[in-house]
Amino acid sequence: MEYIDSIPIYLQIKDILYRKIISNEYELGSQLPSVRQLAVQFSANTNTVQKSLKEMMEEEVITPQRGKGNFVTEDEQIVKKLRNHIVNEMFDATYDKLHSLNMNDQEIIDSFKNYVKQRDEGDE
């Protein structure tokens, strides 16, 4: 696993787990791998993984069950809200970068439409 030096590892692990939940790799109500399994998977310290999971519990994305482990929430609204948050973060970063190229909003919209159209045509 390669990490970005400027971002704490526990946040990067949390982001990966969020993406797995949003993409349904970890389905609603499903059990997550154990802390040790995640530590091996991410080549990280168990305390680092535990910190990621603790924040996810505080955000109610996962719920602990005593003696059984951690489970993805069954609340679709929490996952939908999480997905919207991540999408907005991506759009914010892209929007700011494109504005720094002196593109106005309409140019950004047009460029994105063209991009999607080209992607769609490339898939056919």
C-alpha positions in Angstrom: 0.0 0.0 0.0 1.4 3.4 -1.0 0.3 6.4 1.1 0.5 10.1 0.5 3.0 11.6 3.0 1.0 14.8 3.5 -2.2 13.0 4.6 -2.4 11.0 7.9 -2.5 7.3 7.2 -5.6 6.8 9.3 -7.5 9.3 7.1 -6.4 7.5 4.0 -7.5 4.1 5.4 -10.9 5.7 6.3 -11.2 7.1 2.8 -10.5 3.6 1.3 -13.1 2.0 3.6 -15.7 4.7 2.7 -15.2 4.0 -1.0 -15.6 0.3 -0.5 -18.9 1.0 1.4 -20.1 3.4 -1.2 -19.3 1.1 -4.1 -21.1 -1.7 -2.2 -17.9 -3.8 -1.9 -18.9 -3.8 1.8 -22.7 -4.1 1.7 -25.1 -2.4 4.1 -25.1 -4.5 7.3 -22.1 -6.6 6.3 -19.3 -7.3 8.7 -15.9 -5.6 8.1 -12.7 -7.6 8.3 -11.1 -7.6 11.8 -8.8 -4.8 12.9 -5.8 -7.2 12.4 -6.9 -8.2 9.0 -7.3 -4.6 7.9 -3.9 -3.8 9.4 -2.3 -6.5 7.2 -4.4 -5.5 4.2 -3.3 -1.8 4.5 0.2 -2.6 5.8 -0.5 -0.4 8.8 -0.3 -0.5 12.5 -3.5 -1.9 14.3 -3.7 1.4 16.3 -3.8 3.4 13.1 -6.6 1.1 11.7 -8.5 1.4 15.0 -8.3 5.2 14.9 -9.9 5.1 11.4 -12.7 2.7 12.7 -13.3 4.9 15.8 -14.0 7.9 13.6 -16.2 5.9 11.3 -18.2 4.7 14.4 -18.5 8.3 15.6 -19.9 9.2 12.2 -22.3 6.2 12.5 -21.0 4.7 9.2 -20.1 1.5 11.0 -21.4 0.0 14.3 -19.6 -2.3 16.7 -21.2 -5.4 18.0 -19.6 -6.7 21.1 -17.8 -10.0 20.5 -18.7 -10.0 16.8 -16.8 -7.1 15.2 -17.7 -4.0 13.2 -20.5 -3.8 10.8 -21.5 -1.4 8.0 -24.6 0.6 8.9 -27.9 -0.5 7.6 -29.0 3.1 7.2 -29.0 3.9 3.4 -29.3 7.6 4.2 -26.0 7.7 6.0 -24.2 6.0 3.1 -26.0 8.3 0.6 -24.9 11.3 2.6 -21.3 10.0 2.7 -21.3 9.4 -1.0 -22.6 13.0 -1.7 -19.9 14.4 0.7 -17.1 12.5 -1.2 -18.5 13.6 -4.6 -18.7 17.2 -3.5 -15.1 17.1 -2.2 -13.9 15.8 -5.6 -15.9 18.5 -7.5 -14.6 21.2 -5.2 -11.0 20.2 -5.9 -11.6 20.0 -9.6 -13.6 23.2 -9.7 -10.9 25.1 -7.9 -8.2 23.7 -10.2 -10.1 24.6 -13.4 -10.8 28.1 -12.0 -7.1 28.6 -11.5 -6.8 28.0 -15.3 -9.0 31.1 -15.7 -12.0 29.0 -16.9 -15.4 30.4 -16.1 -18.3 28.3 -14.9 -19.8 27.8 -18.4 -16.4 26.7 -19.8 -16.1 24.2 -17.0 -19.6 22.9 -17.6 -19.0 22.6 -21.4 -15.6 20.9 -20.9 -17.2 18.4 -18.5 -20.0 17.6 -20.9 -17.5 17.1 -23.7 -15.4 14.9 -21.4 -18.4 12.7 -20.5 -19.4 12.5 -24.2 -15.9 11.4 -25.2 -15.8 8.8 -22.4 -19.2 7.4 -23.4 -18.1 7.2 -27.1 -14.9 5.5 -26.0 -16.8 2.8 -24.2 -18.8 1.8 -27.3 
